[in-house]
Amino acid sequence: MGNIRSLTDLLDLIRRHLVLILFVFLIGSILSFVVAMQRQRSFESTAILQMELPRIAGATAAESVTQSGQRMQLLEQQIRSRDSLLGLAERYGIFDTAPELPIGQRLSIMRNSVNLESIRTPHGVNAETAVSAIVIRVVMPDPDMAADMANELAQKILDSTAARKSTVARETLDFYASEERRLSGELAALEAEITAFKNSQIAALPESLAARRQELSLLEVQIREYDRQIMDLQQELMPLQAVAAPRVVEQRRMSLLEARMEALQSRHKGVEERIAELQESISLTPMVETRLGTYLRRQQQLQDQYSVINRRRAEAETTQRLDSEQQTEHFTLLEAALPADHSLSTGRRKIMAAGGLASGLLAVALAFLLELKNPAIHTARQMESVLQIRPVIALPDLGPTRRRGLFSRLFRRRDPQP
């Protein structure tokens, strides 16, 4: 460090270059003060929205808890979107003094100035967290502007949530109403198809299977009886037909027997046709039963869906009515934003303190560099320390005598006399 070997040497160095050190320190302090004063003051305004719980117990409360987090994310995305923030800045003329500022920097400034914070509270035995309040913080150079922006954002959230809930309720009701109409139409079409199928297969319906089997059994007994009677008539008719010249009485008898036989054969044929129909219908009954089972299962599915849709449509109507009467959960303005009385800490004191310290260190460093550039021995003590030679005599400063002040006495020479 050259001739600076002790604290006394450092004080002598400061005394020799006191004017330079004071000048550099003063200039640096003035610059620090100017920079600190040029820092823009910021004011923060806060608006608070409170979540009002449903006034009627059970009115979509479970869905409200599970969807509150998602709703909060959607709100934050909408508020902090590019179009929303840039539109807000344009309405308040925030960047009118800097029209050349790029859109990216404008968006970054606005996103740093607008902040949404959700306050969550546990809900129910499972400790699910639901949004109970939203805090909107806006930081702007003007306190009135910050308050107006916070209130506008709060009103925007109130309007958007109310409009969204109304839209969702209306669209939900419309969807369930359309589904109810669709299912009702499908049920009517299916019932018509079932009726047409039953009419086309009325003889093979499963519910008449037992009656048809019983009828078939009776017809089989009846046809056996017809066969017996026809055989008896044939045996009675054969002797009469063998007579070469039958008498009138015999001819009448033969005509009567033939008429009776013809009637029995006609009845026999009718019974056989009926038996064939019954056998065919009995053979078709399993297919008809399977087809009807498919129809009935489809009908039951549609009926179940119709019941569910009908119940949900009723719930949607109730939700829409409750929402129109402000009975469901909704946000209310708990605290409107007011202009801030005091600005936020801008760090001006820290800037001035850091600038003054840096100026002082720079001044001492410049003085030290000047000493290194011209390493002269200024005092007898330095000569003795550097050259190991004790001077015989040391001449004092013969400049004009003047009264020393306190600061001068503090930094006066302290060299011992030879």
C-alpha positions as CSV (number, residue, x, y, z in Angstrom):
1,M,0.0,0.0,0.0
2,G,2.9,2.4,-0.6
3,N,3.5,4.8,2.3
4,I,0.1,4.0,3.9
5,R,1.3,1.8,6.8
6,S,-1.0,2.9,9.6
7,L,-4.2,4.7,10.5
8,T,-2.2,7.9,11.0
9,D,-0.9,7.6,7.4
10,L,-4.4,7.2,6.2
11,L,-5.6,10.3,8.1
12,D,-2.7,12.2,6.7
13,L,-3.6,11.1,3.2
14,I,-7.2,12.3,3.8
15,R,-5.9,15.6,5.1
16,R,-3.7,16.2,2.1
17,H,-6.5,15.5,-0.4
18,L,-9.4,16.7,1.7
19,V,-10.6,19.1,-1.0
20,L,-10.7,16.4,-3.6
21,I,-12.4,14.0,-1.2
22,L,-15.0,16.5,-0.2
23,F,-15.6,17.5,-3.8
24,V,-16.1,13.9,-5.0
25,F,-18.3,13.1,-1.9
26,L,-20.4,16.2,-2.5
27,I,-20.9,15.5,-6.2
28,G,-21.8,11.8,-5.5
29,S,-24.2,12.8,-2.7
30,I,-26.0,15.3,-4.9
31,L,-26.3,12.8,-7.7
32,S,-27.6,10.2,-5.3
33,F,-30.2,12.7,-4.0
34,V,-31.3,13.5,-7.5
35,V,-31.7,9.9,-8.4
36,A,-33.6,9.1,-5.2
37,M,-35.9,12.1,-5.8
38,Q,-36.6,10.9,-9.3
39,R,-37.9,7.5,-8.2
40,Q,-41.6,7.4,-8.8
41,R,-43.8,7.3,-5.7
42,S,-46.3,4.4,-5.6
43,F,-49.7,4.2,-3.9
44,E,-51.5,1.0,-3.1
45,S,-55.3,0.6,-2.9
46,T,-57.1,-2.5,-1.9
47,A,-60.7,-3.7,-2.6
48,I,-62.1,-6.8,-0.8
49,L,-64.8,-9.1,-2.2
50,Q,-66.5,-11.5,0.2
51,M,-68.1,-14.8,-0.7
52,E,-71.7,-14.9,0.5
53,L,-72.7,-18.5,1.3
54,P,-76.0,-19.9,0.1
55,R,-78.9,-18.7,2.3
56,I,-80.8,-21.9,1.7
57,A,-79.1,-25.0,3.1
58,G,-78.0,-27.5,0.5
59,A,-78.5,-25.1,-2.4
60,T,-75.6,-26.2,-4.6
61,A,-73.3,-25.9,-1.6
62,A,-71.2,-29.0,-2.3
63,E,-70.6,-27.9,-5.9
64,S,-69.7,-24.4,-4.7
65,V,-66.9,-25.7,-2.5
66,T,-65.4,-28.0,-5.1
67,Q,-65.6,-25.4,-7.9
68,S,-64.5,-22.3,-6.0
69,G,-60.9,-22.9,-6.7
70,Q,-61.5,-23.3,-10.4
71,R,-63.6,-20.2,-10.5
72,M,-60.9,-18.2,-8.8
73,Q,-58.4,-19.4,-11.4
74,L,-60.7,-18.3,-14.2
75,L,-61.3,-14.9,-12.6
76,E,-57.5,-14.3,-12.2
77,Q,-56.9,-15.4,-15.8
78,Q,-59.6,-13.0,-17.1
79,I,-58.4,-10.1,-15.0
80,R,-54.7,-10.5,-15.7
81,S,-55.2,-11.3,-19.4
82,R,-53.4,-9.1,-22.0
83,D,-56.5,-7.5,-23.4
84,S,-58.0,-6.8,-20.0
85,L,-54.8,-5.1,-18.6
86,L,-53.9,-3.2,-21.7
87,G,-57.5,-2.0,-22.0
88,L,-57.5,-0.9,-18.4
89,A,-54.2,1.0,-19.0
90,E,-55.6,2.7,-22.1
91,R,-58.8,3.8,-20.3
92,Y,-56.7,5.5,-17.5
93,G,-54.0,6.8,-19.8
94,I,-51.2,5.2,-17.9
95,F,-48.8,5.1,-20.8
96,D,-49.8,8.3,-22.5
97,T,-46.5,9.9,-21.5
98,A,-44.5,7.0,-23.0
99,P,-46.3,6.0,-26.2
100,E,-43.1,4.4,-27.6
101,L,-43.1,1.8,-24.7
102,P,-43.4,-1.8,-26.2
103,I,-46.5,-3.8,-25.5
104,G,-44.5,-6.4,-23.6
105,Q,-43.1,-3.9,-21.1
106,R,-46.6,-2.4,-20.7
107,L,-48.1,-5.7,-20.0
108,S,-45.3,-6.6,-17.5
109,I,-45.8,-3.3,-15.7
110,M,-49.5,-3.8,-15.4
111,R,-49.2,-7.4,-14.2
112,N,-46.8,-6.2,-11.5
113,S,-49.2,-3.5,-10.5
114,V,-52.4,-5.6,-10.4
115,N,-52.6,-8.5,-8.0
116,L,-55.5,-10.8,-7.0
117,E,-55.2,-12.8,-3.7
118,S,-57.7,-15.4,-2.6
119,I,-58.4,-16.1,1.1
120,R,-59.4,-19.7,1.7
121,T,-61.1,-21.3,4.7
122,P,-61.6,-25.0,5.4
123,H,-65.1,-26.3,4.7
124,G,-66.7,-29.4,6.1
125,V,-65.3,-32.4,7.9
126,N,-62.8,-33.2,5.1
127,A,-61.2,-29.8,5.5
128,E,-61.8,-28.8,1.9
129,T,-60.7,-25.2,1.3
130,A,-63.2,-22.8,-0.3
131,V,-62.5,-19.3,-1.4
132,S,-64.1,-17.0,1.2
133,A,-62.7,-13.6,0.0
134,I,-60.8,-12.0,-2.9
135,V,-58.3,-9.2,-2.2
136,I,-57.6,-6.9,-5.2
137,R,-54.4,-4.8,-4.9
138,V,-53.5,-2.1,-7.3
139,V,-50.3,-0.1,-7.2
140,M,-50.2,3.1,-9.2
141,P,-48.3,6.5,-9.1
142,D,-51.6,8.3,-8.4
143,P,-53.7,7.3,-5.3
144,D,-57.0,8.2,-6.9
145,M,-56.1,6.2,-10.0
146,A,-55.2,3.2,-7.9
147,A,-58.5,3.3,-6.0
148,D,-60.5,3.8,-9.2
149,M,-58.8,0.8,-10.9
150,A,-59.3,-1.4,-7.9
151,N,-63.0,-0.6,-7.7
152,E,-63.4,-1.1,-11.4
153,L,-61.8,-4.5,-11.2
154,A,-63.9,-5.4,-8.2
155,Q,-67.1,-4.4,-10.1
156,K,-65.9,-6.3,-13.1
157,I,-65.5,-9.5,-11.0
158,L,-69.0,-9.0,-9.5
159,D,-70.5,-8.5,-13.0
160,S,-68.6,-11.3,-14.6
161,T,-69.4,-13.8,-11.9
162,A,-73.1,-12.9,-11.8
163,A,-73.3,-13.0,-15.6
164,R,-71.4,-16.3,-15.8
165,K,-73.6,-17.9,-13.1
166,S,-76.8,-16.7,-14.9
167,T,-75.5,-18.0,-18.3
168,V,-74.4,-21.3,-16.8
169,A,-77.8,-21.7,-15.1
170,R,-79.7,-20.8,-18.3
171,E,-77.6,-23.0,-20.5
172,T,-77.9,-25.9,-18.1
173,L,-81.6,-25.6,-18.0
174,D,-81.8,-25.4,-21.8
175,F,-79.6,-28.5,-22.1
176,Y,-81.7,-30.6,-19.7
177,A,-84.9,-29.4,-21.3
178,S,-83.7,-30.3,-24.8
179,E,-82.5,-33.7,-23.5
180,E,-85.9,-34.3,-21.9
181,R,-87.6,-33.5,-25.2
182,R,-85.2,-35.8,-27.0
183,L,-85.7,-38.7,-24.6
184,S,-89.4,-38.2,-24.6
185,G,-89.5,-38.4,-28.4
186,E,-87.3,-41.5,-28.4
187,L,-89.6,-43.2,-25.8
188,A,-92.7,-42.4,-27.9
189,A,-91.0,-43.7,-31.0
190,L,-89.9,-46.9,-29.2
191,E,-93.3,-47.5,-27.8
192,A,-94.9,-47.1,-31.2
193,E,-92.3,-49.6,-32.6
194,I,-93.1,-52.0,-29.8
195,T,-96.8,-51.7,-30.4
196,A,-96.3,-52.3,-34.2
197,F,-94.2,-55.3,-33.5
198,K,-96.7,-56.8,-31.1
199,N,-99.5,-56.3,-33.6
200,S,-97.5,-58.0,-36.3
201,Q,-96.6,-60.9,-34.0
202,I,-99.8,-61.0,-31.9
203,A,-100.2,-64.7,-32.4
204,A,-96.7,-65.5,-31.0
205,L,-96.6,-63.2,-28.0
206,P,-95.1,-64.9,-24.9
207,E,-98.0,-64.0,-22.6
208,S,-100.4,-66.2,-24.7
209,L,-98.0,-69.1,-25.0
210,A,-99.7,-71.2,-22.2
211,A,-103.2,-70.6,-23.7
212,R,-102.0,-71.6,-27.1
213,R,-100.4,-74.8,-25.8
214,Q,-103.6,-75.7,-24.0
215,E,-105.6,-75.0,-27.1
216,L,-103.2,-77.1,-29.1
217,S,-103.7,-80.0,-26.7
218,L,-107.5,-79.7,-27.0
219,L,-107.3,-79.5,-30.8
220,E,-105.2,-82.7,-30.9
221,V,-107.8,-84.5,-28.8
222,Q,-110.5,-83.1,-31.0
223,I,-108.8,-84.2,-34.2
224,R,-108.4,-87.7,-32.9
225,E,-112.1,-87.7,-32.2
226,Y,-112.8,-86.5,-35.7
227,D,-110.6,-89.3,-37.1
228,R,-112.5,-91.9,-35.1
229,Q,-115.9,-90.6,-36.2
230,I,-114.8,-90.5,-39.9
231,M,-113.6,-94.2,-39.6
232,D,-116.9,-95.2,-38.1
233,L,-118.8,-93.5,-40.9
234,Q,-116.5,-95.2,-43.5
235,Q,-117.1,-98.6,-42.0
236,E,-120.9,-98.0,-42.0
237,L,-120.8,-96.7,-45.5
238,M,-118.8,-99.5,-47.1
239,P,-121.5,-102.2,-47.0
240,L,-124.0,-99.8,-48.5
241,Q,-121.7,-98.9,-51.3
242,A,-121.2,-102.7,-52.0
243,V,-124.9,-103.2,-52.9
244,A,-125.3,-103.2,-56.7
245,A,-128.8,-101.9,-56.8
246,P,-129.5,-100.0,-53.5
247,R,-132.9,-99.3,-52.5
248,V,-134.3,-95.8,-51.9
249,V,-133.8,-96.1,-48.2
250,E,-130.3,-97.3,-48.6
251,Q,-129.5,-94.4,-51.0
252,R,-130.9,-91.9,-48.5
253,R,-128.8,-93.5,-45.8
254,M,-125.7,-93.3,-48.0
255,S,-126.3,-89.6,-48.8
256,L,-126.7,-88.9,-45.1
257,L,-123.5,-90.7,-44.2
258,E,-121.5,-89.0,-47.0
259,A,-122.8,-85.6,-45.9
260,R,-121.8,-86.2,-42.3
261,M,-118.4,-87.5,-43.4
262,E,-117.8,-84.5,-45.6
263,A,-118.7,-82.2,-42.7
264,L,-116.3,-84.1,-40.4
265,Q,-113.5,-83.9,-43.0
266,S,-114.1,-80.1,-43.3
267,R,-113.9,-79.7,-39.6
268,H,-110.8,-82.0,-39.5
269,K,-109.1,-79.8,-42.1
270,G,-109.9,-76.6,-40.2
271,V,-108.5,-78.1,-37.0
272,E,-105.4,-79.2,-38.8
273,E,-104.9,-75.7,-40.1
274,R,-105.4,-74.3,-36.6
275,I,-102.9,-76.8,-35.2
276,A,-100.4,-75.8,-37.9
277,E,-100.9,-72.1,-37.0
278,L,-100.5,-72.8,-33.3
279,Q,-97.3,-74.9,-33.8
280,E,-95.8,-72.1,-36.0
281,S,-96.7,-69.4,-33.4
282,I,-95.2,-71.5,-30.6
283,S,-92.0,-72.0,-32.6
284,L,-91.8,-68.2,-33.2
285,T,-92.5,-67.3,-29.5
286,P,-88.8,-67.5,-28.4
287,M,-87.7,-65.1,-31.1
288,V,-90.5,-62.7,-30.3
289,E,-89.7,-62.9,-26.6
290,T,-86.0,-62.1,-27.3
291,R,-87.0,-59.2,-29.5
292,L,-89.4,-57.9,-26.9
293,G,-86.8,-58.3,-24.2
294,T,-84.4,-56.1,-26.3
295,Y,-87.2,-53.5,-26.7
296,L,-88.0,-53.5,-23.0
297,R,-84.4,-53.1,-22.0
298,R,-84.0,-50.2,-24.3
299,Q,-87.2,-48.7,-23.0
300,Q,-86.0,-49.1,-19.5
301,Q,-82.7,-47.4,-20.2
302,L,-84.5,-44.5,-21.9
303,Q,-86.9,-44.3,-19.0
304,D,-84.1,-44.2,-16.5
305,Q,-82.3,-41.5,-18.5
306,Y,-85.5,-39.6,-18.7
307,S,-86.0,-39.8,-15.0
308,V,-82.4,-38.6,-14.3
309,I,-82.8,-35.7,-16.9
310,N,-86.2,-34.8,-15.5
311,R,-84.8,-34.6,-11.9
312,R,-81.8,-32.6,-13.0
313,R,-83.9,-30.2,-15.1
314,A,-86.0,-29.6,-11.9
315,E,-82.7,-28.9,-10.0
316,A,-81.6,-26.6,-12.8
317,E,-84.9,-24.7,-12.6
318,T,-84.5,-24.4,-8.8
319,T,-80.9,-23.2,-9.2
320,Q,-81.9,-20.6,-11.7
321,R,-84.7,-19.3,-9.5
322,L,-82.4,-19.2,-6.5
323,D,-79.7,-17.4,-8.5
324,S,-82.2,-14.8,-9.8
325,E,-83.2,-14.2,-6.1
326,Q,-79.6,-14.0,-4.9
327,Q,-80.1,-17.1,-2.8
328,T,-77.0,-19.0,-4.0
329,E,-73.4,-18.2,-3.2
330,H,-72.2,-14.9,-4.7
331,F,-69.5,-12.2,-4.2
332,T,-70.4,-9.0,-2.5
333,L,-68.2,-5.9,-2.1
334,L,-67.0,-6.0,1.5
335,E,-64.6,-3.0,1.3
336,A,-64.4,-0.5,-1.6
337,A,-60.9,0.8,-2.4
338,L,-60.0,4.3,-1.1
339,P,-57.2,6.6,-2.1
340,A,-54.1,5.8,-0.1
341,D,-52.9,8.6,2.4
342,H,-49.3,7.6,2.2
343,S,-47.1,6.2,-0.5
344,L,-45.3,2.9,-0.4
345,S,-41.7,2.8,0.6
346,T,-39.6,3.7,-2.5
347,G,-36.2,3.2,-0.9
348,R,-35.1,6.8,-1.3
349,R,-33.2,6.9,2.0
350,K,-31.4,3.7,1.1
351,I,-30.4,5.1,-2.3
352,M,-29.1,8.3,-0.7
353,A,-27.2,6.4,2.0
354,A,-25.7,3.9,-0.5
355,G,-24.8,6.8,-2.8
356,G,-23.1,8.7,0.0
357,L,-21.1,5.7,1.1
358,A,-20.1,4.9,-2.5
359,S,-19.1,8.5,-3.1
360,G,-16.9,8.5,0.1
361,L,-15.2,5.3,-0.9
362,L,-14.6,6.6,-4.4
363,A,-13.1,9.8,-3.1
364,V,-10.7,7.9,-0.8
365,A,-9.9,5.5,-3.6
366,L,-9.0,8.5,-5.9
367,A,-6.8,10.0,-3.2
368,F,-5.1,6.7,-2.7
369,L,-4.5,6.4,-6.5
370,L,-2.9,9.9,-6.5
371,E,-0.6,8.8,-3.7
372,L,0.4,5.7,-5.7
373,K,1.1,7.9,-8.7
374,N,3.4,10.2,-6.6
375,P,4.7,8.2,-3.7
376,A,6.5,11.0,-1.9
377,I,7.6,11.0,1.8
378,H,5.7,13.8,3.6
379,T,6.6,13.3,7.2
380,A,9.6,12.4,9.3
381,R,7.8,9.5,10.7
382,Q,7.2,8.1,7.1
383,M,10.9,8.7,6.4
384,E,12.0,6.7,9.4
385,S,9.5,4.0,8.7
386,V,10.4,3.6,5.0
387,L,14.2,4.3,4.9
388,Q,15.0,3.3,8.5
389,I,16.8,6.7,8.8
390,R,15.9,9.1,11.6
391,P,15.9,12.7,10.3
392,V,18.1,15.2,12.3
393,I,15.7,18.1,11.8
394,A,12.1,18.5,10.4
395,L,11.1,21.9,9.1
396,P,7.5,22.9,9.9
397,D,5.1,24.2,7.4
398,L,6.1,27.9,6.8
399,G,2.9,28.9,5.1
400,P,0.7,31.8,6.4
401,T,-0.4,31.4,10.0
402,R,-4.1,31.0,10.5
403,R,-6.4,29.8,13.3
404,R,-7.1,26.1,13.0
405,G,-10.6,25.0,13.5
406,L,-11.9,21.8,15.1
407,F,-11.7,19.9,11.9
408,S,-8.2,21.1,11.2
409,R,-7.0,20.2,14.7
410,L,-8.4,16.7,14.2
411,F,-6.3,16.1,11.1
412,R,-3.1,18.1,12.1
413,R,0.3,16.5,11.9
414,R,1.3,14.3,14.8
415,D,5.0,13.7,13.9
416,P,7.3,13.5,16.8
417,Q,10.1,16.0,17.1
418,P,13.5,14.8,16.2
